[in-house]
């Protein structure tokens, strides 16, 4: 998931709560305002963080569909 850098702590906490899979992939991503298919439309460059987890969730309460929708809703709410 790609989130603005200032929302990274919230995103990592949500991943920990929902899937508790480690290690976590963290990769900075600069989204420029220059023309192109993927660009920042606000007119300024914004630094995002690409966050990913790879593995099996061992939480008993894990529901793949519900968890994915919750993570996607969070990303939308922070303009990720």
ZICOR-V953924 format. One record per residue. N is the residue number from 1. RES is the residue in three letters. SS is DSSP state (~ for helix, > for strand, _ for the rest). PSI is psi in radians with two decimals (none if undefined). OMEGA is omega in degrees with one decimal (* if undefined). Layout:
BEGIN
N:RES:SS:PSI:OMEGA / N:RES:SS:PSI:OMEGA
END
This chain:
BEGIN
1:UNK:_:2.52:-176.8 / 2:UNK:>:2.03:-177.9 / 3:UNK:>:2.64:174.6 / 4:UNK:>:2.50:-175.2 / 5:UNK:~:-0.61:-178.6 / 6:UNK:~:-0.10:176.7 / 7:UNK:~:0.13:-175.0 / 8:UNK:~:-0.74:-178.6 / 9:UNK:~:-0.75:177.5 / 10:UNK:~:-0.75:-178.0 / 11:UNK:~:-0.79:179.8 / 12:UNK:~:-0.70:177.2 / 13:UNK:~:-0.70:178.5 / 14:UNK:~:-0.77:176.1 / 15:UNK:~:-0.78:-179.9 / 16:UNK:~:-0.78:-178.7 / 17:UNK:~:-0.72:-171.9 / 18:UNK:~:-0.60:-176.1 / 19:UNK:_:-0.45:176.8 / 20:UNK:_:0.86:177.7 / 21:UNK:_:2.31:178.2 / 22:UNK:_:2.67:1.3 / 23:UNK:_:2.88:178.0 / 24:UNK:>:2.35:175.4 / 25:UNK:>:2.17:176.7 / 26:UNK:>:2.11:-178.0 / 27:UNK:>:2.07:178.6 / 28:UNK:>:2.59:-177.5 / 29:UNK:>:2.06:177.9 / 30:UNK:>:2.07:178.8 / 31:UNK:>:1.81:-175.8 / 32:UNK:_:2.85:176.7 / 33:UNK:_:0.01:-179.9 / 34:UNK:_:2.71:-177.6 / 35:UNK:_:2.59:178.7 / 36:UNK:_:3.03:-179.4 / 37:UNK:_:-0.74:179.0 / 38:UNK:_:1.92:-177.9 / 39:UNK:_:2.81:177.9 / 40:UNK:_:2.09:-175.7 / 41:UNK:_:-0.05:-178.6 / 42:UNK:_:-0.17:-179.0 / 43:UNK:_:0.11:178.6 / 44:UNK:_:2.67:176.0 / 45:UNK:_:2.42:-180.0 / 46:UNK:>:2.37:177.5 / 47:UNK:>:2.21:178.2 / 48:UNK:>:2.94:174.4 / 49:UNK:>:2.17:175.3 / 50:UNK:>:2.12:-177.4 / 51:UNK:>:2.26:178.7 / 52:UNK:>:2.64:174.1 / 53:UNK:>:2.52:-177.1 / 54:UNK:_:2.07:-179.2 / 55:UNK:_:-2.95:-179.9 / 56:UNK:_:2.34:176.7 / 57:UNK:_:2.23:-178.7 / 58:UNK:_:0.05:-179.6 / 59:UNK:_:2.34:-179.5 / 60:UNK:_:-0.49:-177.6 / 61:UNK:_:0.04:-175.0 / 62:UNK:_:2.23:173.9 / 63:UNK:_:1.89:-173.1 / 64:UNK:~:-0.79:-177.0 / 65:UNK:~:-0.86:-179.4 / 66:UNK:~:-0.72:-179.5 / 67:UNK:~:-0.78:178.8 / 68:UNK:~:-0.78:179.3 / 69:UNK:~:-0.66:178.5 / 70:UNK:~:-0.76:178.5 / 71:UNK:~:-0.73:178.2 / 72:UNK:~:-0.70:178.5 / 73:UNK:~:-0.70:177.6 / 74:UNK:~:-0.81:-179.5 / 75:UNK:~:-0.80:178.3 / 76:UNK:~:-0.70:-176.2 / 77:UNK:~:-0.41:179.7 / 78:UNK:_:0.28:-179.7 / 79:UNK:_:0.72:177.7 / 80:UNK:_:none:*
END
